[in-house]
Structure formats: C-alpha cells, structure tokens
Amino acid sequence: MRTRSGVAIAAIGTALALGLSACAGGGGNTPPGQSGGGSAGAVKEEFNAALGKVYNPSKAKGGIVKMAHEGTWDSLDPGNTYYGYSFNFARLYGRTLVMFKPAPGAEGNTLAPDLAESLGETSDGGKTWTYKLRKGVKFEDGTEITSKDIAYSVARSFDKQVLPKGPSYLNELLDWPKDYKGAFKEPDRDISSAIETPDDYTIIFKLKAAFGSFDYIVQMPMTMPVPKAKDTGTKYQEHVIASGPYMFDKNEIGKSFSLKRNPNWDPATDPNRPALPDGFEVQLNVNADDIDNRLISGDVHLAVTGLGLQQAARTRVLNDPVLKARTDNAKLQRLWYLSVIPDIEPFNNIECRKAVLWAVDRTSVQRAYGGPNGGDIATGMIPPSLGGYKEIGTYATPGNKGDVNKAKAALAACGQPNGFSADISYRSERPGEKAFAEAVQQSLAKVGIKLTLKPFPDGDYFTLYAGKPDYVKQNKLGLAVNGWGSDYPETFGFLQAIADSRTIRESGNYNLSIKIPEVDQKIDQVKGEADVAARDALWAEINQRIMDEAVTVPGVYAKSILMRGKGLTNLYVSDSQQMYDYVGLGVQQ
C-alpha cells in the first residue's frame, strides 16, 4: 500500500485499486479553512498565499463573482464538456455522485460523497459499483432527483455523435449492450447489463472488468443528473437544468452567461458547497491580455480558464512586488506538447517525425509559456508528480536548444534533404499556444521545414478541426499544439485518454497522433495490474514507447501564475482542480 495526497491506494482484485478514505467538507456548510464568521477584514497580500492554505477566509455570503474567458466555452452541457475549468465550474450548477473535496492543496485530491451518501461500494473486487443517493435533492424546478436521472445522463453521454466532446471512460468501462448507440438513438433500450436502478435511490454500475478507481470516474460531469423530459440534445447547453446551488439566469451562447441562486437547492443535502456568492457572471471571447489587465485593475475577479497570466502581464506582475503578492505559482499535472500526426505526409515516415523532435528548441517553447515560472522543460509525456515519470533522453540536445545536424540527417533519411512544408494548428485565443507554434516554426525553419500557422477557435478546436480525423486528413494538418491535464490524480487519469488509440472517434478527439498497438496492449496490462510499482513500470514503458515513435514533442510540464482578483474571499488552489477551486470561493460585496 502507498499513500498519495491523503488517499490510501490499495490493491483490490485486478484493478487500479483505491481504498479512498474521505469525508464530506467540515461541519454544516462552513467553507474549508475558516476559523471565524462575518465579513472578511484586512488581509495581507503575499505571493503563494493560496497554495496549501485558504486565502482571506470568510463565511460571508453575497456579491457577484465576475469572470472572463478568452474564448468560448466548449459546452455547458455536463455530458459534452472536457476542459478542466469547465469541470471545476460545472460543480456550481450540477452535482455528481461523488466529488473532490473542496479544500486547499493535497486535501483537495480527496474524494467525498456528493449526490451519493457515501463513496461507491463494491463486493466483487471492483467490477460492480453501487451508490445510494441522498433523499430530498432537487432539480431547479423542485422535482426530486432519482437514480434514473443519473442513469439517463450517463446513457445520453454515450452518444459521441450528438455529444462528441466529453470523456469516454464510461463508454469503455461499462458493460453496455452489444452495438448500443446511446439514449438519443435508442431511448427504450434495456441497458441493465451496464446500469441498474432497482429503486429511486440506488444506482448500480456493471463493468466489463474490475476497475478500482471507479469513484474517480463518477466525479466527472457525466454523472450530473439530466431530466429526460427536459433534454433538448445539442441545445441542452442553452438551459441546463441545475442540481447545484446555482442555476442559469441568462445565457447567450458564445457571448456571456450568468448564474443565480437555485431556490430549490437545500444546503442540508449538500455538505460540500458553501455557496457564498449570490451569483456569477462570465464574459466570453475577451482578449487574453485584456483579461489580465482587468484582473490587475480589479474589473474582473478571475480568468475562468485558470491557465495563468499571459507573457506581457506575467513580466509586469513578477517585477512588481505589490502585484506579485496577489499571485500564486501553481504546479500542475499538465503537459503542453505538440502532436505529430503520422497519417499526414511526410510525417508517415518516422525519420521525418524524428527531424521535428531533433530540430525543436525546447528553451524557446519554455519561453512561450513564460520561462521557468511557466513550467519545466519536458522530455516525455508523464508529468513528474505521476507514477511512471522519468526523464527520457532519446532526443536530448545540448542545452535543450535542438540539434540542427541530427535533424538534417533525419531529413535525409526520410528522403526530404531540403526540408518540406507543413501546417501547424493552435487555439487562436491562447497567446501561449500561438507562441509555442511560432517557436516551433522558427526552430524548424533552420533545417528547411517551412510551417504555416493555422489558428482555430478554442471551443471547436477538437470537435471541428485538430480533433476531427477527416478534417485533419483533408487539410493535411500535420502538427497540432495541444495541452492536457489529468482527469484525476493517477497516471491512468492523465495518459489513457490521449494515448489509447481505441478512444479515437469521428470528432472530439484529444489524440490523433498516438496510435501504437503495443501502447494499447500495455494500457490493458495496467488495468489488470494490482501492484503499484508494477503499474508505474508499465507507464514508464508506455512513455518511452511513445517517444520512440516520435509522434509527440513534449514541451513543458506546466506551472501557472494565477492572479487573485480584488475582493475575493475563501480562495485556494486545489490539487484536484489545479487552479482556484470555484466551489469554495466568496467575494466581498
């Protein structure tokens, strides 16, 4: 047995077995870390004041939290979203079976019951999981939430044609009926082989094989209940029916939305959410540098994506002691990297792919994300805090600045001695990704590879462009800037979704470059390995195998410089969210 972040990890059956010892947040609805009541008084601003502790603790309710986003939300539909900030924010308007405890630092990696009365129970080594629901939990319209609402939510999220963006863990883990197409196409199909609801307060999940980390899976938004009668499919994001302390007030897709208090949320049924603010206002498609300036001035409280300050503001803030004292430098289980798509010529030749890896100046990529404060230079796909991490020296170059001679030798070996032309994509609203793409462009130009930059909108980046196989092939999109953070604090929750080729679908993919049968096989071995050290060894082999195929260029193991907006209370960085935890925060009126 080993302990990670207060969670005891033990072997059960053939799974990634976890014995999670967690409890709901403090007594009643007191926000974590608080020692007193009333309004927050004067608070001392300090660098990293919200790391591992609560900044400006308060129980005071009221006020509106103002947030801004440099792009568009991928989707407010809990079954169709897969950004970390969206998972974090969705917990304000939706409740899942279990959730990460709202607490600072490592304690925030602990799971606590949410809609369920306790964490999942299994009697067969992790193949069947049972959850008993709290009674009296209601939707915004006053209707009581039942097990059938959760079962329906999971079944609707199965359809990756209607809802292409969400995680696919439950699609792959549950023992669905043969050729099942999801709740939209087969609304009356018997799915009892995968999910049973023997009564209104019991839901049972049946897996194809034992999986001990299942509690981690059901904390994701796919288990937020959806009332079948009010599901409008692709339009559901226009009015999600709330189960959390907040409900949607106004919602202009692509422009802005706001939340207000949900009158049918009962704090007696929810020990995790203090629900301090009266509401939230989110502006979309705001220039990233403008967001930083508004954070500094106090016009907004938070940059909702939680990616940290952009380069211009970062330099200014870190050189100003007063402004620096309002920031936190958080380490993340996140990797910024470049996908090298092997389906696109000439990247179908491994030597041409190797030329890219040899040519890239990693120090310029690090500068794109703000230098050492923005992250450490990466050599593989697994961040240092996860099992299986190791430094990989396969493409090591002097000072991490690239090796022109080795890159040119690889070009000659792939029959392109004079170089070639290719396209590189990135999310247009993200200055860091643009700078990453430009750094790669400049590095590759030194060896004769000419890149054309292709920016695409954040909200549809994976659905319509860099994550859609047909688009990538038709437009010969050979390189794509990507970023990935862990779904939960285990290596499976980080790497499987971007390394297992069997998850690739018609659109909404976060991986189109890693398609290695041996990696798929080793991931299956990981699922069946109960020993932690043996699992970590397998992950290390997977990491090395990916690098051997030269299908990704690891860029930076991420850090961020987060700025605390003026007037925020009860603020902290959670290790589970890897940004400020939106559930716990408050704001002075």
C-alpha positions, 0 to 999 in steps of 0.5 A: 500500500502507498499513500498519495495526497491523503488517499490510501491506494490499495490493491483490490482484485485486478484493478487500479485499486483505491481504498479512498478514505474521505469525508464530506467538507467540515461541519454544516456548510462552513467553507474549508479553512475558516476559523471565524464568521462575518465579513472578511477584514484586512488581509495581507497580500503575499505571493503563494498565499493560496497554495496549501492554505485558504486565502482571506477566509470568510463565511460571508455570503453575497456579491457577484463573482465576475469572470472572463474567458478568452474564448468560448466555452466548449459546452455547458452541457455536463455530458459534452464538456472536457476542459478542466475549468469547465469541470471545476465550474460545472460543480456550481450548477450540477452535482455528481455522485461523488466529488473532490473535496473542496479544500486547499492543496493535497486535501483537495485530491480527496474524494467525498460523497456528493449526490451519493451518501457515501463513496461507491461500494463494491463486493466483487473486487471492483467490477460492480459499483453501487451508490445510494443517493441522498433523499430530498435533492432537487432539480431547479424546478423542485422535482426530486432527483432519482437514480434514473436521472443519473442513469439517463445522463450517463446513457445520453453521454454515450452518444459521441455523435450528438455529444462528441466532446466529453470523456469516454471512460464510461463508454469503455468501462461499462458493460453496455449492450452489444452495438448500443448507440446511446439514449438519443438513438435508442431511448427504450433500450434495456441497458441493465447489463451496464446500469441498474436502478432497482429503486429511486435511490440506488444506482448500480454500475456493471463493468466489463472488468474490475476497475478500482478507481471507479469513484474517480470516474463518477466525479466527472460531469457525466454523472450530473443528473439530466431530466429526460423530459427536459433534454433538448440534445445539442441545445441542452447547453442553452438551459441546463437544468441545475442540481447545484446551488446555482442555476442559469439566469441568462445565457447567450451562447458564445457571448456571456452567461450568468448564474443565480441562486437555485431556490430549490437547492437545500444546503442540508443535502449538500455538505460540500458547497458553501455557496457564498456568492449570490451569483456569477457572471462570465464574459466570453471571447475577451482578449487574453491580455485584456483579461489580465489587465482587468484582473490587475485593475480589479474589473474582473475577479478571475480568468475562468480558464485558470491557465495563468497570466499571459507573457506581457502581464506575467513580466509586469506582475513578477517585477512588481512586488505589490502585484506579485503578492496577489499571485500564486505559482501553481504546479500542475499535472499538465503537459503542453506538447505538440502532436505529430500526426503520422497519417499526414505526409511526410510525417508517415515516415518516422525519420521525418517525425524524428527531424521535428523532435531533433530540430525543436528548441525546447528553451524557446517553447519554455519561453512561450509559456513564460520561462521557468515560472511557466513550467519545466522543460519536458522530455516525455509525456508523464508529468513528474508528480505521476507514477511512471515519470522519468526523464527520457533522453532519446532526443536530448540536445545540448542545452535543450536548444535542438540539434540542427545536424541530427535533424538534417540527417533525419531529413535525409533519411526520410528522403526530404534533404531540403526540408518540406512544408507543413501546417501547424494548428493552435487555439487562436485565443491562447497567446501561449499556444500561438507562441509555442507554434511560432517557436516551433516554426522558427526552430524548424525553419533552420533545417528547411521545414517551412510551417504555416500557422493555422489558428482555430477557435478554442471551443471547436478546436477538437470537435471541428478541426485538430480533433476531427480525423477527416478534417485533419486528413483533408487539410493535411494538418500535420502538427497540432499544439495541444495541452492536457491535464489529468482527469484525476490524480493517477497516471491512468487519469492523465495518459489513457485518454490521449494515448489509447488509440481505441478512444479515437472517434469521428470528432472530439478527439484529444489524440490523433497522433498516438496510435501504437498497438503495443501502447494499447496492449500495455494500457490493458496490462495496467488495468489488470495490474494490482501492484503499484510499482508494477503499474508505474513500470508499465507507464514508464514503458508506455512513455518511452514507447511513445517517444520512440515513435516520435509522434509527440514533442513534449514541451513543458510540464506546466506551472501557472501564475494565477492572479487573485482578483480584488475582493475575493474571499475563501480562495485556494488552489486545489490539487484536484482542480489545479487552479482556484477551486470555484466551489469554495470561493466568496467575494466581498460585496 
